[in-house]
Amino acid sequence: MSTLPASDRSSLGRVALVTGAASGIGASVARSLRASGHSVAGFDLAASDTDLSCIGDVTDAEAVSDAVIRITGELGAIDTVVSVAGYYEMIPFSKITEAQWTRMLRVHLGGLTNIVRATLPDMLDRRQGTIVAVSSEMAIGGGDGDAHYAAAKGAIIGFIRSLAVEVASQGIRVNSVAPGACDTPLLAADSPWREHDYLDTLPARRLARPDEVATAVQFLVDDGSFMVGEVISVNGGEVI
């Protein structure tokens, strides 16, 4: 699918904010939304290939708020928020420091919370909007050596389901996508999730691709008009 010219996108009046848009799943989501007619703003620690690239840390509530003000001023009211920003590390629970535990929660759950706090009030005023948060299959099935990551991603699911119930009657849909291990730079070349011993346990026998996760996000944004508080698993059959 080819990307529409910026003038055509702006005429459709749909504006999306994607966190973590500089690489991996976030970059694929941004490309997919642009191709379907959205003007896309990216928010990441690095520059993103989007209509408006905002650089900042999702754990910094003030930076998030400033970015939302800028996006609204330059592109228009934000209709869609996709929270992708995050990171992964594998550490046995007994070796996770308090700082590592706290940072994992601050980036994943705290980052999502900051984005929602900055964008939800205007969505409520306009009685329209879509929020999609990227969680993980580990939030559902757990993982050996992934306690703090699974806890943070599980918290995202609890948050989006509760928020979905709260705001659905006001015209706002909130959902989540829970990918399995995905072929992105987040997984190191020597990651156990890339080994055949793991891949052979999957019905699909391979890692997910970022564009496949983006397809699920795209569905929730543009087509899933009756999807409220749902979690779509894109994991090759690992968690069914």
SULRA-V278761 format. One line per field, one symbol per residue. psi: psi as a letter, one per 30 degrees, with the letter a starting at -180 (. if undefined). A space follows every 50 residues. Layout:
BEGIN
psi = ???
END
This chain:
BEGIN
psi = klkkleeeeeffgkkkkklhfflbeeeeeeeeeefggkkkkkjlflklil ejjkklkffjeeeeeeeeeeeeeefakjfkkjjfkalkkjkkefgkleee eeeeeeedeeeeeeeeeffeeeeeefhklkkkkjblfffeflkjggeeee eeeeeeeeeeeeeeeefefggkkkllkilakkilffjlegkfffkeeeef fkefglllkefeeeeeeeeeeffhfgjjgljkkigggej.
END
